[in-house]
Amino acid sequence: MLETDPLSDVLRAVRLTAATFFVIDASHPYCVEIPHADRYRALLKPGARHMMSFHVILEGAGTASVPGGAPRRYRAGDIVIFPQGDGYRMGSAPDTPPEFGPEETLDFFRGLAAGTLPFVIPEGGGAPPPTKVICGFLGCDAGPFNPLLASLPPMLIVAPGSGSGLIPTLIELTLAEARQGGAGGASVRLGLAELLFIEAIRRHIAAEGAAMGWLAGLGDPVAGRALAALHADPARDWTLASLGAEIGASRTLLAERFTAHVGLAPMHYLARWRMQRAARRLADGKDKIAAIAADAGYGSEAAFSRAFKRITGLSPAAWRRTGGPL
């Protein structure tokens, strides 16, 4: 069986792309209040359908919260991720008022997009203790099916651990780039932002008991092998029996473990994943719908169109015109 890495496959298919990357050098007291990503997504990454952010805490501590959620403490070494695009607040204490209002915050994002702000940005009241944070914002597709996004909560704090992997090296490279700058620096920084986010997710997966949903499925011996097989050959005429035979598991065990971890039955997952791959190709506009239908495992364009509209709510032609719903 030719296996693939489902996490890499998903990141490619949902077009994960860094939008901006910078360092905050904060002093006490400090607080930032970021609006919902729909307010600034088009400023940072025109054409992005969804935006998330992550924050690597290099030094200091503070609290983070999303609307309706209790503040949670973060410390040096933690990575705070806001995957769902919700508004959020980060500061030295829960009762610290934000330094900037909503319009000033949007002006800040406009400055980032225009390249008029430095890579290291000071903030806060000027008193000790200091807090230093690497901040990254990334665009991606949320639909029709982003299993990674669906498996993450509104706010995630990933603590340091044995699964940290390349994160210390990437932090060192980021700070070195901040010091030296030079031609091509913006591209280097955006590449580092993407790598840091991916490593943060890998750290989350490696943390015992931390993964949930689809991410938990990646680490399960049965569901993980099934996901690898489906991602390696999504156009194959899979059945529950043939998938079970491929990975050496009974149909009953496969159905139970896959559904328990991933939240969908294997064939339902496959149908949605096929539509995610097809949706990206439709938005790219390079291939004929008939070819996309065949590669998605459908014997006719009509059958593919019915399935696509059932799952996405739009016909393939409408998705191609609009790039999908915002």
Backbone hydrogen bonds in HBPLUS format (Angstrom, degrees):
<---DONOR---> <-ACCEPTOR-->    atom                        ^
c    i                          cat <-CA-CA->   ^        H-A-AA   ^      H-
h    n   atom  resd res      DA  || num        DHA   H-A  angle D-A-AA Bond
n    s   type  num  typ     dist DA aas  dist angle  dist       angle   num
A0009-ASP N   A0005-ASP O   2.97 MM   4  6.16 160.8  2.01 157.3 163.6     1
A0010-VAL N   A0006-PRO O   2.85 MM   4  6.03 158.5  1.90 151.4 155.8     2
A0011-LEU N   A0007-LEU O   2.98 MM   4  6.21 166.2  2.00 153.1 156.9     3
A0012-ARG N   A0008-SER O   3.03 MM   4  6.23 153.9  2.10 148.2 154.4     4
A0013-ALA N   A0009-ASP O   2.99 MM   4  6.17 163.2  2.02 147.1 152.3     5
A0014-VAL N   A0010-VAL O   2.91 MM   4  6.05 150.8  1.99 157.5 163.3     6
A0016-LEU N   A0011-LEU O   3.26 MM   5  5.65 177.7  2.26 164.4 165.0     7
A0015-ARG N   A0012-ARG O   3.15 MM   3  5.21 159.1  2.19 105.0 110.7     8
A0141-ASP N   A0014-VAL O   2.73 MM 127  4.78 148.8  1.83 140.6 148.5     9
A0017-THR N   A0139-GLY O   2.91 MM 122  5.28 160.8  1.94 154.7 157.3    10
A0139-GLY N   A0017-THR O   2.75 MM 122  5.28 157.9  1.79 167.5 160.7    11
A0019-ALA N   A0137-PHE O   2.69 MM 118  5.47 171.3  1.69 153.3 152.7    12
A0020-THR N   A0137-PHE O   3.31 MM 117  5.38 156.2  2.37 137.5 140.3    13
A0137-PHE N   A0020-THR O   2.98 MM 117  5.38 163.1  2.01 157.8 156.8    14
A0022-PHE N   A0135-CYS O   2.96 MM 113  5.40 159.2  2.01 152.5 159.2    15
A0135-CYS N   A0022-PHE O   2.76 MM 113  5.40 175.2  1.76 166.4 167.9    16
A0023-VAL N   A0119-PHE O   2.80 MM  96  6.06 169.6  1.81 165.4 165.1    17
A0121-ILE N   A0023-VAL O   2.75 MM  98  6.12 166.6  1.77 165.7 168.3    18
A0024-ILE N   A0133-VAL O   2.74 MM 109  5.14 163.5  1.77 158.8 162.4    19
A0133-VAL N   A0024-ILE O   2.92 MM 109  5.14 160.4  1.96 148.1 154.5    20
A0025-ASP N   A0121-ILE O   2.90 MM  96  5.89 167.5  1.92 140.4 143.7    21
A0123-GLU N   A0025-ASP O   3.13 MM  98  6.14 140.1  2.30 140.1 134.3    22
A0026-ALA N   A0131-THR O   2.68 MM 105  4.97 149.0  1.77 178.6 170.0    23
A0131-THR N   A0026-ALA O   2.86 MM 105  4.97 161.6  1.90 140.1 140.5    24
A0027-SER N   A0123-GLU O   2.92 MM  96  6.37 138.3  2.09 138.1 150.2    25
A0028-HIS N   A0127-ALA O   2.64 MM  99  4.80 143.6  1.77 159.4 150.7    26
A0127-ALA N   A0028-HIS O   2.95 MM  99  4.80 154.9  2.01 151.9 151.0    27
A0125-GLY N   A0029-PRO O   2.88 MM  96  5.11 132.2  2.11 131.4 146.3    28
A0092-SER N   A0030-TYR O   2.85 MM  62  5.54 153.9  1.91 154.0 155.1    29
A0099-GLU N   A0031-CYS O   3.00 MM  68  5.85 165.7  2.02 152.6 148.3    30
A0032-VAL N   A0090-MET O   2.81 MM  58  5.48 161.6  1.84 161.2 166.3    31
A0090-MET N   A0032-VAL O   3.01 MM  58  5.48 157.9  2.06 154.0 161.1    32
A0034-ILE N   A0088-TYR O   2.77 MM  54  5.32 153.3  1.84 163.0 169.3    33
A0088-TYR N   A0034-ILE O   2.93 MM  54  5.32 148.4  2.04 141.0 151.0    34
A0039-ARG N   A0036-HIS O   2.89 MM   3  5.83 165.6  1.91 130.0 134.2    35
A0037-ALA N   A0085-GLY O   2.85 MM  48  4.88 173.2  1.85 149.5 151.8    36
A0040-TYR N   A0037-ALA O   3.11 MM   3  5.48 141.1  2.27 108.3 117.8    37
A0041-ARG N   A0037-ALA O   2.75 MM   4  5.41 138.1  1.92 163.9 171.4    38
A0043-LEU N   A0040-TYR O   2.94 MM   3  5.14 131.1  2.19 103.1 117.3    39
A0044-LEU N   A0040-TYR O   3.14 MM   4  6.47 157.6  2.19 162.3 167.2    40
A0045-LYS N   A0041-ARG O   2.88 MM   4  5.88 165.4  1.90 158.3 163.2    41
A0048-ALA N   A0045-LYS O   2.98 MM   3  5.60 164.5  2.01 143.9 145.3    42
A0050-HIS N   A0140-CYS O   2.98 MM  90  5.33 115.5  2.41 160.2 169.9    43
A0140-CYS N   A0050-HIS O   3.06 MM  90  5.33 147.3  2.17 134.6 138.4    44
A0052-MET N   A0138-LEU O   2.95 MM  86  5.51 159.5  1.99 157.0 163.2    45
A0138-LEU N   A0052-MET O   2.88 MM  86  5.51 165.8  1.91 158.7 163.5    46
A0053-SER N   A0082-PHE O   3.25 MM  29  5.33 158.5  2.30 128.4 133.3    47
A0082-PHE N   A0053-SER O   2.84 MM  29  5.33 171.7  1.85 159.0 160.3    48
A0054-PHE N   A0136-GLY O   2.91 MM  82  5.37 153.2  1.98 149.8 156.5    49
A0136-GLY N   A0054-PHE O   2.95 MM  82  5.37 165.7  1.97 159.4 160.5    50
A0055-HIS N   A0080-VAL O   2.75 MM  25  5.05 138.3  1.92 139.9 153.3    51
A0080-VAL N   A0055-HIS O   2.85 MM  25  5.05 161.2  1.88 147.7 147.2    52
A0056-VAL N   A0134-ILE O   2.80 MM  78  4.97 151.3  1.88 146.8 152.8    53
A0134-ILE N   A0056-VAL O   2.93 MM  78  4.97 160.6  1.96 144.9 147.7    54
A0057-ILE N   A0078-ASP O   2.94 MM  21  5.52 170.1  1.95 164.1 167.1    55
A0077-GLY N   A0057-ILE O   2.73 MM  20  5.47 175.9  1.73 158.9 157.9    56
A0058-LEU N   A0132-LYS O   2.83 MM  74  5.34 142.6  1.97 147.1 157.2    57
A0059-GLU N   A0132-LYS O   3.24 MM  73  4.95 151.1  2.33 138.9 137.4    58
A0132-LYS N   A0059-GLU O   2.98 MM  73  4.95 147.3  2.09 118.5 127.2    59
A0062-GLY N   A0074-TYR O   3.09 MM  12  5.49 152.7  2.17 148.1 148.3    60
A0074-TYR N   A0062-GLY O   2.83 MM  12  5.49 163.2  1.86 148.4 150.2    61
A0063-THR N   A0091-GLY O   2.81 MM  28  5.61 159.5  1.86 162.7 169.8    62
A0091-GLY N   A0063-THR O   3.02 MM  28  5.61 157.1  2.07 156.6 163.5    63
A0064-ALA N   A0072-ARG O   2.85 MM   8  5.36 150.4  1.94 145.1 154.1    64
A0072-ARG N   A0064-ALA O   2.82 MM   8  5.36 160.4  1.86 150.6 156.3    65
A0065-SER N   A0089-ARG O   2.97 MM  24  5.41 145.6  2.10 149.1 157.0    66
A0089-ARG N   A0065-SER O   2.92 MM  24  5.41 155.9  1.98 154.0 159.3    67
A0069-GLY N   A0066-VAL O   2.90 MM   3  5.39 158.9  1.95 144.4 144.5    68
A0078-ASP N   A0075-ARG O   3.01 MM   3  5.71 165.9  2.03 142.4 146.0    69
A0079-ILE N   A0158-VAL O   2.92 MM  79  5.06 144.6  2.05 136.4 147.6    70
A0158-VAL N   A0079-ILE O   2.80 MM  79  5.06 166.6  1.82 153.4 152.5    71
A0081-ILE N   A0156-LEU O   2.74 MM  75  5.05 168.6  1.75 157.7 161.7    72
A0156-LEU N   A0081-ILE O   2.86 MM  75  5.05 156.4  1.92 150.2 155.0    73
A0096-THR N   A0093-ALA O   3.13 MM   3  5.43 168.1  2.14 115.9 118.9    74
A0105-THR N   A0101-GLY O   2.94 MM   4  6.15 151.1  2.02 153.7 162.6    75
A0106-LEU N   A0102-PRO O   3.02 MM   4  6.34 153.2  2.10 145.6 152.4    76
A0107-ASP N   A0103-GLU O   2.91 MM   4  6.20 150.2  2.00 143.8 152.5    77
A0108-PHE N   A0104-GLU O   2.92 MM   4  6.21 144.5  2.05 140.1 149.9    78
A0109-PHE N   A0105-THR O   3.06 MM   4  6.47 151.8  2.14 146.1 152.8    79
A0110-ARG N   A0106-LEU O   2.91 MM   4  6.24 149.0  2.01 145.1 154.4    80
A0111-GLY N   A0107-ASP O   2.94 MM   4  6.25 151.1  2.02 146.6 154.0    81
A0112-LEU N   A0108-PHE O   2.98 MM   4  6.36 150.9  2.07 146.5 154.7    82
A0113-ALA N   A0109-PHE O   2.91 MM   4  6.16 164.2  1.94 151.1 154.8    83
A0114-ALA N   A0110-ARG O   2.93 MM   4  6.12 147.8  2.04 144.1 153.0    84
A0115-GLY N   A0111-GLY O   3.05 MM   4  6.09 116.9  2.46 135.4 149.7    85
A0116-THR N   A0111-GLY O   3.08 MM   5  5.32 150.3  2.17 153.8 155.3    86
A0115-GLY N   A0112-LEU O   3.11 MM   3  5.17 148.2  2.22  99.9 109.6    87
A0150-ALA N   A0146-ASN O   3.01 MM   4  6.23 160.9  2.04 156.6 162.8    88
A0151-SER N   A0148-LEU O   3.06 MM   3  5.33 144.5  2.19 103.8 114.2    89
A0152-LEU N   A0149-LEU O   3.21 MM   3  5.47 168.5  2.22 112.1 115.4    90
A0164-SER N   A0161-GLY O   3.16 MM   3  5.64 146.7  2.27 123.5 122.2    91
A0167-ILE N   A0164-SER O   3.15 MM   3  5.77 169.4  2.16 138.9 139.3    92
A0170-LEU N   A0166-LEU O   2.91 MM   4  6.12 162.1  1.94 162.3 168.4    93
A0171-ILE N   A0167-ILE O   2.87 MM   4  6.07 157.4  1.92 158.5 164.4    94
A0172-GLU N   A0168-PRO O   3.02 MM   4  6.22 158.9  2.07 144.4 150.0    95
A0173-LEU N   A0169-THR O   2.94 MM   4  6.25 155.5  2.01 148.7 155.4    96
A0174-THR N   A0170-LEU O   2.89 MM   4  6.08 153.6  1.96 144.6 152.1    97
A0175-LEU N   A0171-ILE O   2.96 MM   4  6.24 163.9  1.99 157.1 159.8    98
A0176-ALA N   A0172-GLU O   2.94 MM   4  6.10 150.1  2.03 143.2 152.2    99
A0177-GLU N   A0173-LEU O   2.91 MM   4  6.11 154.4  1.98 146.5 153.0   100
A0178-ALA N   A0174-THR O   2.98 MM   4  6.28 147.0  2.09 141.8 151.5   101
A0179-ARG N   A0175-LEU O   3.06 MM   4  6.33 144.5  2.19 139.9 148.5   102
A0180-GLN N   A0176-ALA O   3.00 MM   4  6.27 160.9  2.04 152.7 157.3   103
A0181-GLY N   A0177-GLU O   2.84 MM   4  5.33 155.3  1.90 138.4 146.9   104
A0185-GLY N   A0182-GLY O   3.11 MM   3  5.56 144.7  2.24 139.1 137.9   105
A0188-VAL N   A0184-GLY O   3.11 MM   4  6.40 159.0  2.16 153.9 160.4   106
A0189-ARG N   A0185-GLY O   2.90 MM   4  6.12 162.4  1.93 154.1 158.3   107
A0190-LEU N   A0186-ALA O   3.03 MM   4  6.26 160.2  2.07 149.4 154.3   108
A0191-GLY N   A0187-SER O   3.02 MM   4  6.18 157.2  2.07 146.5 152.8   109
A0192-LEU N   A0188-VAL O   2.98 MM   4  6.25 154.3  2.05 149.0 156.1   110
A0193-ALA N   A0189-ARG O   2.92 MM   4  6.20 147.5  2.03 145.3 154.5   111
A0194-GLU N   A0190-LEU O   3.16 MM   4  6.48 158.4  2.20 149.6 153.1   112
A0195-LEU N   A0191-GLY O   3.12 MM   4  6.38 162.1  2.15 148.1 153.0   113
A0196-LEU N   A0192-LEU O   2.85 MM   4  6.02 158.7  1.90 151.6 157.2   114
A0197-PHE N   A0193-ALA O   3.05 MM   4  6.27 159.5  2.10 149.0 154.1   115
A0198-ILE N   A0194-GLU O   3.04 MM   4  6.28 166.7  2.06 152.2 155.6   116
A0199-GLU N   A0195-LEU O   2.92 MM   4  6.10 160.4  1.96 149.7 155.3   117
A0200-ALA N   A0196-LEU O   2.89 MM   4  6.09 146.4  2.00 142.9 152.4   118
A0200-ALA N   A0197-PHE O   3.09 MM   3  5.01 117.3  2.50  91.9 107.7   119
A0201-ILE N   A0197-PHE O   3.02 MM   4  6.40 154.3  2.09 152.1 158.1   120
A0202-ARG N   A0198-ILE O   2.94 MM   4  6.24 154.9  2.00 146.8 154.5   121
A0203-ARG N   A0199-GLU O   2.80 MM   4  6.04 150.0  1.89 145.4 153.6   122
A0204-HIS N   A0200-ALA O   2.96 MM   4  6.22 153.3  2.03 143.3 150.6   123
A0205-ILE N   A0201-ILE O   2.92 MM   4  6.25 155.7  1.98 150.2 156.2   124
A0206-ALA N   A0202-ARG O   2.96 MM   4  6.15 153.9  2.03 145.0 152.1   125
A0207-ALA N   A0203-ARG O   3.02 MM   4  6.21 134.1  2.24 144.8 156.2   126
A0210-ALA N   A0207-ALA O   3.02 MM   3  5.32 165.9  2.04 130.5 130.6   127
A0216-ALA N   A0213-GLY O   2.94 MM   3  5.28 121.5  2.29 105.3 120.0   128
A0217-GLY N   A0213-GLY O   3.05 MM   4  6.46 148.2  2.16 147.1 157.0   129
A0217-GLY N   A0214-TRP O   3.03 MM   3  4.93 115.3  2.47  91.2 107.5   130
A0218-LEU N   A0214-TRP O   3.16 MM   4  6.57 139.9  2.33 145.9 155.5   131
A0219-GLY N   A0216-ALA O   3.11 MM   3  5.51 134.4  2.33 106.3 117.4   132
A0220-ASP N   A0217-GLY O   3.20 MM   3  5.13 150.8  2.29  99.5 108.1   133
A0224-GLY N   A0220-ASP O   2.73 MM   4  5.10 146.4  1.84 136.0 147.1   134
A0226-ALA N   A0222-VAL O   3.06 MM   4  6.30 156.6  2.11 149.7 156.8   135
A0227-LEU N   A0223-ALA O   2.85 MM   4  6.07 159.0  1.89 152.6 157.9   136
A0228-ALA N   A0224-GLY O   3.02 MM   4  6.22 159.7  2.06 145.3 150.8   137
A0229-ALA N   A0225-ARG O   3.00 MM   4  6.22 154.7  2.06 144.8 151.3   138
A0230-LEU N   A0226-ALA O   2.96 MM   4  6.19 164.9  1.98 154.7 158.3   139
A0231-HIS N   A0227-LEU O   2.94 MM   4  6.05 162.9  1.97 152.1 157.0   140
A0232-ALA N   A0228-ALA O   2.97 MM   4  6.00 139.8  2.13 138.1 148.9   141
A0233-ASP N   A0229-ALA O   3.25 MM   4  6.46 142.2  2.40 143.9 151.6   142
A0236-ARG N   A0233-ASP O   3.22 MM   3  5.71 162.0  2.25 115.3 120.7   143
A0238-TRP N   A0236-ARG O   2.78 MM   2  5.49 133.0  2.00 108.9  93.7   144
A0243-LEU N   A0239-THR O   2.93 MM   4  6.06 159.5  1.97 153.4 159.1   145
A0244-GLY N   A0240-LEU O   2.95 MM   4  6.06 157.4  2.01 142.9 149.5   146
A0245-ALA N   A0241-ALA O   2.93 MM   4  6.16 157.8  1.98 148.5 154.6   147
A0246-GLU N   A0242-SER O   2.97 MM   4  6.08 148.6  2.07 138.0 146.6   148
A0247-ILE N   A0243-LEU O   3.16 MM   4  6.45 149.0  2.26 148.0 154.4   149
A0248-GLY N   A0244-GLY O   2.84 MM   4  5.76 116.9  2.24 141.3 157.4   150
A0249-ALA N   A0244-GLY O   2.86 MM   5  4.79 166.2  1.88 138.8 141.9   151
A0254-LEU N   A0250-SER O   2.90 MM   4  6.03 168.0  1.91 155.2 159.2   152
A0255-ALA N   A0251-ARG O   2.92 MM   4  6.00 168.3  1.93 148.7 152.3   153
A0256-GLU N   A0252-THR O   2.99 MM   4  6.12 162.2  2.02 149.5 154.8   154
A0257-ARG N   A0253-LEU O   2.92 MM   4  6.01 176.0  1.92 157.9 159.3   155
A0258-PHE N   A0254-LEU O   2.92 MM   4  5.78 163.4  1.95 150.9 156.5   156
A0259-THR N   A0255-ALA O   3.10 MM   4  5.89 161.4  2.13 137.3 143.2   157
A0260-ALA N   A0256-GLU O   2.99 MM   4  5.98 157.2  2.05 143.5 150.5   158
A0261-HIS N   A0257-ARG O   3.10 MM   4  6.17 157.0  2.15 145.6 150.6   159
A0262-VAL N   A0258-PHE O   2.78 MM   4  5.67 162.5  1.81 157.6 162.6   160
A0263-GLY N   A0259-THR O   2.92 MM   4  4.83 140.3  2.08 118.2 129.4   161
A0268-HIS N   A0265-ALA O   3.05 MM   3  5.25 121.1  2.41 104.7 120.0   162
A0269-TYR N   A0265-ALA O   2.88 MM   4  6.13 158.7  1.93 163.0 170.1   163
A0270-LEU N   A0266-PRO O   2.96 MM   4  6.21 159.0  2.00 146.1 151.9   164
A0271-ALA N   A0267-MET O   3.04 MM   4  6.21 158.8  2.08 140.9 145.8   165
A0272-ARG N   A0268-HIS O   3.17 MM   4  6.43 160.3  2.21 147.2 151.5   166
A0273-TRP N   A0269-TYR O   2.86 MM   4  6.10 157.0  1.91 154.9 162.4   167
A0274-ARG N   A0270-LEU O   2.88 MM   4  6.06 159.7  1.92 154.8 159.8   168
A0275-MET N   A0271-ALA O   3.24 MM   4  6.47 149.1  2.34 137.8 145.5   169
A0276-GLN N   A0272-ARG O   2.99 MM   4  6.33 143.8  2.13 144.0 153.8   170
A0277-ARG N   A0273-TRP O   3.09 MM   4  6.38 166.0  2.11 155.9 157.9   171
A0278-ALA N   A0274-ARG O   2.93 MM   4  6.13 157.3  1.98 144.7 151.9   172
A0279-ALA N   A0275-MET O   2.79 MM   4  5.83 153.0  1.86 141.1 148.6   173
A0280-ARG N   A0276-GLN O   3.15 MM   4  6.42 153.9  2.22 147.1 152.5   174
A0281-ARG N   A0277-ARG O   3.26 MM   4  6.57 162.1  2.30 146.4 150.7   175
A0282-LEU N   A0278-ALA O   2.84 MM   4  6.10 152.8  1.91 151.7 160.2   176
A0283-ALA N   A0279-ALA O   2.96 MM   4  6.14 160.5  2.00 146.9 151.8   177
A0284-ASP N   A0280-ARG O   2.93 MM   4  6.19 146.5  2.04 145.1 154.9   178
A0285-GLY N   A0281-ARG O   3.16 MM   4  6.43 137.4  2.36 138.1 147.8   179
A0285-GLY N   A0282-LEU O   3.12 MM   3  5.20 131.0  2.37  97.2 110.1   180
A0291-ALA N   A0288-LYS O   3.08 MM   3  5.37 121.3  2.44 102.7 116.3   181
A0292-ILE N   A0288-LYS O   3.09 MM   4  6.46 156.5  2.15 152.1 159.1   182
A0293-ALA N   A0289-ILE O   2.83 MM   4  6.04 156.2  1.89 152.3 159.0   183
A0294-ALA N   A0290-ALA O   3.05 MM   4  6.29 157.7  2.10 144.6 149.8   184
A0295-ASP N   A0291-ALA O   3.03 MM   4  6.24 162.2  2.06 148.1 152.7   185
A0296-ALA N   A0292-ILE O   2.99 MM   4  6.13 130.3  2.24 139.0 152.0   186
A0296-ALA N   A0293-ALA O   3.18 MM   3  5.10 133.1  2.42  92.9 105.8   187
A0298-TYR N   A0293-ALA O   3.03 MM   5  5.43 162.6  2.06 154.8 151.0   188
A0297-GLY N   A0294-ALA O   3.04 MM   3  5.27 159.5  2.09 106.7 112.6   189
A0304-PHE N   A0300-SER O   3.14 MM   4  6.38 161.7  2.18 146.9 152.1   190
A0305-SER N   A0301-GLU O   2.85 MM   4  6.04 158.6  1.90 148.6 154.7   191
A0306-ARG N   A0302-ALA O   3.01 MM   4  6.26 157.2  2.06 149.6 154.9   192
A0307-ALA N   A0303-ALA O   3.06 MM   4  6.29 164.6  2.08 148.8 153.0   193
A0308-PHE N   A0304-PHE O   2.79 MM   4  5.94 161.1  1.82 155.9 161.8   194
A0309-LYS N   A0305-SER O   3.00 MM   4  6.11 164.1  2.03 146.0 150.1   195
A0310-ARG N   A0306-ARG O   2.99 MM   4  6.12 151.5  2.07 144.5 152.8   196
A0311-ILE N   A0307-ALA O   3.13 MM   4  6.32 150.9  2.22 146.8 152.9   197
A0312-THR N   A0308-PHE O   2.84 MM   4  5.90 164.5  1.86 155.0 160.1   198
A0313-GLY N   A0309-LYS O   2.78 MM   4  4.67 144.3  1.90 122.0 131.4   199
A0319-TRP N   A0315-SER O   2.94 MM   4  6.22 159.0  1.98 157.6 163.7   200
A0320-ARG N   A0316-PRO O   2.95 MM   4  6.15 155.0  2.01 146.2 153.0   201
A0321-ARG N   A0317-ALA O   3.07 MM   4  6.37 148.8  2.17 142.2 150.1   202
A0322-THR N   A0318-ALA O   3.02 MM   4  6.20 158.0  2.07 150.6 155.9   203
A0323-GLY N   A0319-TRP O   2.62 MM   4  5.11 147.0  1.73 148.0 153.8   204
